[in-house]
Amino acid sequence: MKLKDYKVNKWLWVTILSFAIISILTIGSAQRLIGVSDLMNRQIIWYAVGFLLIFIVMRIKNEFFVKFTWILYIVGVILLGLLLIFGNEVNGAKCWFNVPGLGTFQPSEFMKIILIITLSSMINKFNNEHPGPSCGQEFIFIIKVLFVVMVPSILTFLQPDTGVVLIYLLITFIMLFISGIRFRWFILAFVFLALAIGSVVFIYFYSQEMFINIFGTSFFLRVDRLLDWSSSSGYQLENGLSAIGSGGLFGYGINNTPIYFPEPQTDFIFAVYASNFGFIGSVLLISLIAYFDIKLICLAIKTNNLINKYIISGIIGMLIYQQIQNIGMTIGLLPITGITLPFISYGGSSLLSYMLMLGFIFNISNEVIREEKNK
C-alpha cells in the first residue's frame, strides 16, 4: 500500500497530535514535581513508537487481528497468569513485568484491546449464525461471553488491579448492548449487580471485621479507598484539589504546580494540567476530548462493517469511561480507582495500547472515506 492510500480524517490526526503536545508538556511539569528528570523524554519516545505502531496496524489491516483473535486472547491470558508468579511488585501490586532496557510492561493494558477484538468476533459470528436467536441461544451465548471475560478479569483482580477489571466489564456491557440481544438480559444484570454490590456494602458498614474475614484484607483496603472520595478525604485528593483550585482562570504556567500530590504523572495528571493552565485550559482540554469522542461516534455510525462497528463501539465506551473516571476522581466527584487519562497520562504500555487502538480506528476511517468516495 502506498502512502497516498492511507486516507484518514485529518481532524483525527490533529486531535491526536494535540493530545501528544499536551501530554508531553504536562508530564514535564509532573516530573519536576516528583524529582524525576526523564519522564518527558520517555513519553516522547513512547509517542514516536506509538505513531510507528499506528502505521504498522494500518499496513496489516484489522482483519489480520480478527483472524488470529483467539491466539492473541490465549497469549494475553498466559501473560496475566505469569504476572502473578514473575511480576514486579510495586505498592503491593503485581501488574508489570520488568523488561531490561525498556522499563516495565503491563499486559492488562493490551488485554483491553484484545478483549474488544475477541468479543467483536464472537458477536459477529453469533449474529451471522443466529439471525433470529431464541432466548435459550442468547443465554448460552452470554454464558460463553462471561467465561471469556471472567478469565482475564479474575487474573487482573488478583494482581490486584480493580480499575482495569471495571473496564473489562464495561467493555463487555457496551458491546453486548450494541449486539442487539434482548433488553431483559440487561435488566437481570442490573438487578444481580445491585444485589451483589448492596450485600458487599452492607457487610462493610455492618461489620468491618466480618468483611475482612469473608473477603480478605486486600479487598477491604480497596473498598475503603473507593469510599474515601465521598468525604473528599485522603492526602492525594486534598492536595490535588488544592492545586486545581488555586490555578484560577489561566493557571501558574508550565512547570509551576504549587503543591505535591502522589502520582501526578499518571492518576492525577489532570490536576497538574489544571494547575498549569487554569480553568480556561481545562475547558479547552475537555472540549478537545469531547470533540475526539464525537468524531469516533460519527465514525461508528458511518461504517457498514459490523465487526468494525463492534470494535469501535468497545473502544469508544472504554475511552469515555476512563476520561470521565479519571477527571471525575481528580476533582472529587468519583472514587479514586487508579485509572489513567488516555493519551495524556504517562505510561509506555497504556499509551502503546491506545495507539494500537488508533490503528484500528484509522483503518475504519480509511474504509469509510473510500466508501463515501465510491458512492
VENWOVEN-V11142 format. One record per residue. SS is DSSP state (hx for helix, st for strand, lp for the rest). PHI is phi in whole degrees, 0 to 359 (none if undefined). Layout:
BEGIN
ss: (SS	SS)
phi: (PHI	PHI)
END
This chain:
BEGIN
ss: (lp	lp	hx	hx	hx	lp	lp	lp	lp	hx	hx	hx	hx	hx	hx	hx	hx	hx	hx	hx	hx	hx	hx	hx	hx	hx	hx	hx	hx	hx	hx	hx	hx	hx	lp	lp	lp	lp	hx	hx	hx	hx	hx	hx	hx	hx	hx	hx	hx	hx	hx	hx	hx	hx	hx	hx	hx	hx	hx	hx	lp	hx	hx	hx	hx	hx	hx	lp	hx	hx	hx	hx	hx	hx	hx	hx	hx	hx	hx	hx	hx	hx	hx	hx	hx	hx	lp	st	st	st	lp	lp	st	st	st	st	st	st	st	lp	lp	lp	st	st	st	lp	hx	hx	hx	hx	hx	hx	hx	hx	hx	hx	hx	hx	hx	hx	hx	hx	hx	hx	hx	hx	hx	hx	hx	lp	lp	lp	lp	lp	hx	hx	hx	hx	hx	hx	hx	hx	hx	hx	hx	hx	hx	hx	hx	hx	hx	hx	hx	hx	hx	hx	hx	lp	lp	lp	lp	hx	hx	hx	hx	hx	hx	hx	hx	hx	hx	hx	hx	hx	hx	hx	hx	hx	hx	lp	lp	lp	lp	hx	hx	hx	hx	hx	hx	hx	hx	hx	hx	hx	hx	hx	hx	hx	hx	hx	hx	hx	hx	hx	hx	hx	lp	hx	hx	hx	hx	hx	hx	hx	hx	lp	hx	hx	hx	hx	hx	hx	hx	hx	hx	hx	hx	hx	hx	hx	hx	lp	lp	lp	hx	hx	hx	hx	hx	hx	hx	hx	hx	hx	hx	lp	lp	lp	lp	lp	lp	lp	lp	lp	lp	lp	lp	lp	lp	lp	lp	lp	lp	lp	lp	lp	lp	lp	hx	hx	hx	hx	hx	hx	hx	hx	hx	hx	hx	hx	hx	hx	hx	hx	hx	hx	hx	hx	hx	hx	hx	hx	hx	hx	hx	hx	hx	hx	hx	hx	hx	hx	lp	lp	lp	hx	hx	hx	hx	hx	hx	hx	hx	hx	hx	hx	hx	hx	hx	hx	hx	hx	hx	hx	hx	hx	hx	hx	hx	hx	lp	lp	lp	lp	lp	lp	lp	lp	lp	lp	lp	lp	lp	lp	lp	lp	lp	hx	hx	hx	hx	hx	hx	hx	hx	hx	hx	hx	hx	hx	hx	hx	hx	hx	hx	hx	hx	hx	hx	hx	hx	hx	hx	hx	lp)
phi: (none	278	301	293	280	275	253	235	308	296	287	294	296	300	295	294	297	295	301	298	296	299	299	296	295	290	293	300	290	295	292	291	292	255	75	247	260	240	296	296	296	296	296	299	295	297	293	298	296	297	295	296	297	301	293	295	296	294	288	285	85	296	300	298	290	295	298	253	300	287	294	298	297	297	298	298	295	299	296	296	292	294	303	295	257	248	294	277	276	228	53	82	240	252	250	226	263	275	248	306	86	242	102	244	229	247	300	297	296	279	296	297	287	298	295	298	294	297	294	300	295	295	295	297	295	296	294	288	278	228	297	226	292	278	299	297	294	295	298	298	297	297	299	298	298	298	296	298	280	290	300	293	295	296	297	289	297	286	295	259	216	295	301	290	301	300	293	306	293	295	304	298	300	296	289	293	296	292	295	95	290	301	294	300	294	286	296	297	296	297	297	297	295	298	293	295	294	299	294	296	295	298	296	300	278	287	203	292	295	297	301	295	296	277	255	95	293	300	292	299	294	292	294	299	293	298	277	299	298	297	252	53	264	112	301	297	293	298	290	297	296	296	295	293	296	277	288	66	287	243	78	272	98	298	67	229	294	279	215	276	212	296	53	290	275	236	300	249	295	294	294	295	299	295	289	281	244	70	296	298	296	295	298	295	294	297	295	295	297	297	298	298	297	296	299	292	298	298	294	297	291	283	291	261	279	295	299	298	297	293	299	290	295	297	295	299	300	295	295	297	299	294	296	294	295	295	292	298	286	291	259	83	267	225	297	280	241	79	272	273	268	306	72	249	294	287	152	291	298	295	296	295	293	292	292	299	298	298	301	297	298	293	297	294	300	301	295	297	297	293	296	293	291	275	287)
END
